[in-house]
Amino acid sequence: MTGAARTLDDARAWARTGTGLVLDAVAALDEDAFSAPSVLPDWTRKHLAAHVAANADALGNLVHWAATGEETPMYASAGERAAGIAKGPARSGGELRSWLADSARELEAGLDRLTGTQWGRRVVTAQGRTVPATELPWMRAREVCVHAVDLGTGSVTFGDLPTGFLTALVAEITAKRGLTELPDGELPEVAAWLAGRPHTLDGAPELGPWL
């Protein structure tokens, strides 16, 4: 599968899978475990959980844009994204679990309601890219699948992510990084390396963080 071969149905299925992995990973965390460091520098699991939940809310704004034609940015200001992440440590594990589940459910319901015409409506991402609404499930799939690993609970690795998702992710990051060659290795490890996450590839040059 290439990046071009990725379908809307694929992306929606991967987003649902990734959401389930995130919710399962945090289901049994007590307050100490939730407050422990994630794989991402300077972020606890609470920071990361807040980011994933706030991302669903932000993508919901773009779903509203696609559904109504009313311009609704992902974030009202440059500081809103950071403010959402900063809410994490102040919330209990139970509050974060509820926010993760509720925001994911609302996003899924909003996507379910989009019509064919609305799926084709163009919206603007937080990075300033203009994309059709059909890209939104893929944006969500990347967030939940990769960050399920980043929680660092040990219950999810890149090897647990769908093969089709990993193939599409590798194609996208390879193109965005402008790479012409990839190191030899298993697909999950190559994906982890490309995403700037811990991996087991021998001799692969260090890459900066992605996502």
NUNU-554342 format. One record per residue (C-alpha): residue number from 1; residue in three letters; x, y, z. Coordinates in nm, 3 decimals. Layout:
<sites>
SITE   i  aa       x       y       z
SITE NUM ALA       X       Y       Z
...
</sites>
This chain:
<sites>
SITE   i  aa       x       y       z
SITE   1 MET   0.000   0.000   0.000
SITE   2 THR   0.129   0.344  -0.085
SITE   3 GLY   0.022   0.674   0.064
SITE   4 ALA  -0.194   0.731  -0.245
SITE   5 ALA  -0.369   0.397  -0.195
SITE   6 ARG  -0.487   0.487   0.155
SITE   7 THR  -0.866   0.511   0.160
SITE   8 LEU  -1.112   0.696   0.382
SITE   9 ASP  -1.241   0.365   0.515
SITE  10 ASP  -0.884   0.260   0.596
SITE  11 ALA  -0.817   0.577   0.790
SITE  12 ARG  -1.142   0.560   0.983
SITE  13 ALA  -1.072   0.200   1.081
SITE  14 TRP  -0.718   0.286   1.194
SITE  15 ALA  -0.847   0.581   1.395
SITE  16 ARG  -1.091   0.353   1.575
SITE  17 THR  -0.815   0.098   1.638
SITE  18 GLY  -0.579   0.364   1.773
SITE  19 THR  -0.849   0.511   1.994
SITE  20 GLY  -0.910   0.168   2.144
SITE  21 LEU  -0.539   0.121   2.206
SITE  22 VAL  -0.515   0.457   2.386
SITE  23 LEU  -0.821   0.390   2.601
SITE  24 ASP  -0.699   0.041   2.688
SITE  25 ALA  -0.350   0.170   2.773
SITE  26 VAL  -0.481   0.421   3.028
SITE  27 ALA  -0.766   0.208   3.164
SITE  28 ALA  -0.577   0.065   3.461
SITE  29 LEU  -0.333   0.348   3.536
SITE  30 ASP  -0.341   0.478   3.891
SITE  31 GLU  -0.252   0.840   3.968
SITE  32 ASP   0.119   0.769   4.009
SITE  33 ALA   0.138   0.574   3.684
SITE  34 PHE  -0.062   0.842   3.501
SITE  35 SER   0.179   1.107   3.631
SITE  36 ALA   0.487   0.910   3.520
SITE  37 PRO   0.691   1.020   3.217
SITE  38 SER   0.572   0.927   2.870
SITE  39 VAL   0.812   0.843   2.585
SITE  40 LEU   0.800   1.208   2.475
SITE  41 PRO   1.055   1.443   2.639
SITE  42 ASP   0.915   1.659   2.920
SITE  43 TRP   0.564   1.513   2.890
SITE  44 THR   0.400   1.292   3.148
SITE  45 ARG   0.129   1.049   3.046
SITE  46 LYS  -0.119   1.307   3.171
SITE  47 HIS   0.021   1.568   2.931
SITE  48 LEU  -0.005   1.319   2.647
SITE  49 ALA  -0.358   1.209   2.736
SITE  50 ALA  -0.471   1.571   2.747
SITE  51 HIS  -0.309   1.632   2.408
SITE  52 VAL  -0.488   1.335   2.248
SITE  53 ALA  -0.822   1.439   2.397
SITE  54 ALA  -0.778   1.803   2.295
SITE  55 ASN  -0.682   1.687   1.944
SITE  56 ALA  -1.019   1.516   1.908
SITE  57 ASP  -1.193   1.836   2.016
SITE  58 ALA  -0.985   2.038   1.770
SITE  59 LEU  -1.054   1.801   1.481
SITE  60 GLY  -1.420   1.828   1.578
SITE  61 ASN  -1.395   2.197   1.494
SITE  62 LEU  -1.283   2.105   1.143
SITE  63 VAL  -1.567   1.854   1.116
SITE  64 HIS  -1.805   2.141   1.202
SITE  65 TRP  -1.638   2.351   0.931
SITE  66 ALA  -1.687   2.073   0.678
SITE  67 ALA  -2.047   2.015   0.783
SITE  68 THR  -2.159   2.379   0.785
SITE  69 GLY  -1.913   2.574   0.573
SITE  70 GLU  -1.853   2.800   0.875
SITE  71 GLU  -1.480   2.859   0.922
SITE  72 THR  -1.391   2.698   1.254
SITE  73 PRO  -1.015   2.671   1.315
SITE  74 MET  -0.877   2.375   1.505
SITE  75 TYR  -0.755   2.612   1.774
SITE  76 ALA  -0.884   2.962   1.846
SITE  77 SER  -0.531   3.090   1.907
SITE  78 ALA  -0.170   2.980   1.895
SITE  79 GLY  -0.172   2.929   2.270
SITE  80 GLU  -0.487   2.720   2.290
SITE  81 ARG  -0.314   2.394   2.191
SITE  82 ALA  -0.046   2.439   2.458
SITE  83 ALA  -0.311   2.535   2.713
SITE  84 GLY  -0.501   2.213   2.644
SITE  85 ILE  -0.190   2.004   2.701
SITE  86 ALA  -0.109   2.195   3.019
SITE  87 LYS  -0.446   2.094   3.162
SITE  88 GLY  -0.330   1.733   3.183
SITE  89 PRO  -0.137   1.731   3.512
SITE  90 ALA  -0.416   1.924   3.687
SITE  91 ARG  -0.675   1.659   3.606
SITE  92 SER  -0.727   1.326   3.773
SITE  93 GLY  -0.681   1.001   3.586
SITE  94 GLY  -1.056   0.950   3.588
SITE  95 GLU  -1.119   1.294   3.438
SITE  96 LEU  -0.863   1.231   3.166
SITE  97 ARG  -1.010   0.892   3.081
SITE  98 SER  -1.355   1.051   3.051
SITE  99 TRP  -1.220   1.334   2.834
SITE 100 LEU  -1.039   1.088   2.608
SITE 101 ALA  -1.347   0.869   2.565
SITE 102 ASP  -1.602   1.150   2.530
SITE 103 SER  -1.399   1.357   2.282
SITE 104 ALA  -1.325   1.050   2.069
SITE 105 ARG  -1.692   0.950   2.068
SITE 106 GLU  -1.804   1.301   1.969
SITE 107 LEU  -1.547   1.318   1.689
SITE 108 GLU  -1.657   0.979   1.555
SITE 109 ALA  -2.022   1.083   1.563
SITE 110 GLY  -1.942   1.406   1.378
SITE 111 LEU  -1.755   1.217   1.108
SITE 112 ASP  -2.044   0.972   1.077
SITE 113 ARG  -2.280   1.258   0.996
SITE 114 LEU  -2.075   1.404   0.710
SITE 115 THR  -2.232   1.367   0.366
SITE 116 GLY  -2.047   1.308   0.040
SITE 117 THR  -2.041   1.678  -0.041
SITE 118 GLN  -1.925   1.769   0.307
SITE 119 TRP  -1.642   1.515   0.296
SITE 120 GLY  -1.507   1.706  -0.004
SITE 121 ARG  -1.522   2.045   0.165
SITE 122 ARG  -1.179   2.196   0.225
SITE 123 VAL  -1.061   2.298   0.571
SITE 124 VAL  -0.739   2.440   0.711
SITE 125 THR  -0.526   2.246   0.962
SITE 126 ALA  -0.339   2.396   1.256
SITE 127 GLN  -0.024   2.383   1.041
SITE 128 GLY  -0.194   2.595   0.773
SITE 129 ARG  -0.248   2.315   0.523
SITE 130 THR  -0.569   2.326   0.321
SITE 131 VAL  -0.707   1.973   0.291
SITE 132 PRO  -1.038   1.804   0.214
SITE 133 ALA  -1.231   1.674   0.513
SITE 134 THR  -1.144   1.322   0.396
SITE 135 GLU  -0.798   1.382   0.546
SITE 136 LEU  -0.934   1.426   0.899
SITE 137 PRO  -0.960   1.053   0.986
SITE 138 TRP  -0.601   1.002   0.874
SITE 139 MET  -0.488   1.295   1.090
SITE 140 ARG  -0.665   1.135   1.385
SITE 141 ALA  -0.529   0.788   1.309
SITE 142 ARG  -0.172   0.919   1.323
SITE 143 GLU  -0.236   1.089   1.657
SITE 144 VAL  -0.396   0.798   1.837
SITE 145 CYS  -0.185   0.518   1.692
SITE 146 VAL   0.154   0.681   1.746
SITE 147 HIS   0.064   0.833   2.083
SITE 148 ALA  -0.072   0.500   2.207
SITE 149 VAL   0.290   0.386   2.184
SITE 150 ASP   0.420   0.714   2.328
SITE 151 LEU   0.226   0.657   2.650
SITE 152 GLY   0.502   0.411   2.731
SITE 153 THR   0.290   0.171   2.933
SITE 154 GLY   0.449  -0.128   2.761
SITE 155 SER   0.112  -0.250   2.638
SITE 156 VAL   0.143  -0.098   2.289
SITE 157 THR   0.440  -0.099   2.051
SITE 158 PHE   0.469  -0.009   1.685
SITE 159 GLY   0.439  -0.382   1.622
SITE 160 ASP   0.085  -0.371   1.759
SITE 161 LEU  -0.030  -0.111   1.503
SITE 162 PRO  -0.211  -0.221   1.183
SITE 163 THR   0.022  -0.313   0.899
SITE 164 GLY  -0.168  -0.093   0.654
SITE 165 PHE  -0.138   0.202   0.888
SITE 166 LEU   0.237   0.149   0.927
SITE 167 THR   0.282   0.123   0.550
SITE 168 ALA   0.093   0.447   0.494
SITE 169 LEU   0.281   0.617   0.777
SITE 170 VAL   0.619   0.512   0.637
SITE 171 ALA   0.524   0.638   0.291
SITE 172 GLU   0.410   0.974   0.427
SITE 173 ILE   0.704   1.042   0.658
SITE 174 THR   0.956   0.923   0.398
SITE 175 ALA   0.815   1.177   0.153
SITE 176 LYS   0.798   1.457   0.409
SITE 177 ARG   1.155   1.396   0.522
SITE 178 GLY   1.270   1.380   0.159
SITE 179 LEU   1.438   1.044   0.206
SITE 180 THR   1.532   0.826  -0.089
SITE 181 GLU   1.653   0.522   0.105
SITE 182 LEU   1.534   0.344   0.415
SITE 183 PRO   1.735   0.117   0.644
SITE 184 ASP   1.674  -0.255   0.633
SITE 185 GLY   1.449  -0.380   0.907
SITE 186 GLU   1.102  -0.485   1.007
SITE 187 LEU   0.823  -0.244   0.913
SITE 188 PRO   0.735  -0.145   1.274
SITE 189 GLU   1.098  -0.060   1.350
SITE 190 VAL   1.137   0.143   1.030
SITE 191 ALA   0.817   0.331   1.117
SITE 192 ALA   0.942   0.399   1.470
SITE 193 TRP   1.277   0.525   1.334
SITE 194 LEU   1.108   0.753   1.079
SITE 195 ALA   0.884   0.895   1.351
SITE 196 GLY   1.185   0.974   1.569
SITE 197 ARG   1.087   0.715   1.829
SITE 198 PRO   1.298   0.444   1.996
SITE 199 HIS   1.380   0.156   1.761
SITE 200 THR   1.609  -0.144   1.724
SITE 201 LEU   1.759  -0.071   1.381
SITE 202 ASP   2.137  -0.102   1.370
SITE 203 GLY   2.331   0.191   1.230
SITE 204 ALA   2.028   0.401   1.134
SITE 205 PRO   2.106   0.774   1.158
SITE 206 GLU   1.923   0.966   1.428
SITE 207 LEU   1.619   1.158   1.311
SITE 208 GLY   1.448   1.446   1.483
SITE 209 PRO   1.101   1.404   1.631
SITE 210 TRP   0.795   1.390   1.410
SITE 211 LEU   0.432   1.449   1.518
</sites>
